[in-house]
Every structure is written in C-alpha cells, then in structure tokens.
Amino acid sequence: MNIIHEPTAVYIKPVQIVDAIYKGEYLVHMLFTDGHNQTLDFKPFLEQSNHPAIRRFLDLDLFQQFEIREGNIQWKEFDLIFPLADLYQGKL
C-alpha cells in the first residue's frame, strides 16, 4: 500500500515595516511586523552618493518627510527607497 501525502500550502506573510520614527541627525528607528527593531543612520549613504537626486535628501526638512507605504519606508513617491531586507539587516 502506498500512502501519498499531499503537501499543505503554507503562506508566510513577508516581513514589513509597520512604524518608523525620526530620531534626529538622519537616524530612523523602524519597527517590523515580526517585532524586530532597527535604527539606521542614513547620513553616510547620502553623503557618499554622487547622484544629486539622492544628495538632495541631505536637506533635513526633506529627509524627515518619509512615509511607510506598502510595508516599506520611502521618500517622495519612490524618489528614495531601499530594499526591505537591507533595512531589516541594518545595511544601506
């Protein structure tokens, strides 16, 4: 007798950012759906970029205008956005 086990479909919801708080001087603290917390300093990334569209976010007023959309942090309608896995790991 052969017993066949059908695999059970398991849906794993991807981890997303649920909250982001500006902590000053380009630091942003993020909370993820799995409870993970990460604080990132975006200043080195912004300063090292040669691209004017990225460097414009060195303006602190502009930098602070980030939003959480579709589980990720972004600035100005996708003008600046990072891979979620990198943010989770604290890499830019």
Buried (B, 14 or more C-beta within 10 A) or exposed (E): EEEEEEEEEEEEEEBBBEEBEBEEEBEBEBBBEEEEEBEBBBBEBBEEBEEEEBEBBBEEEBBEEBEBEEBBBBBBEEEBBBEBEEBBEEEB
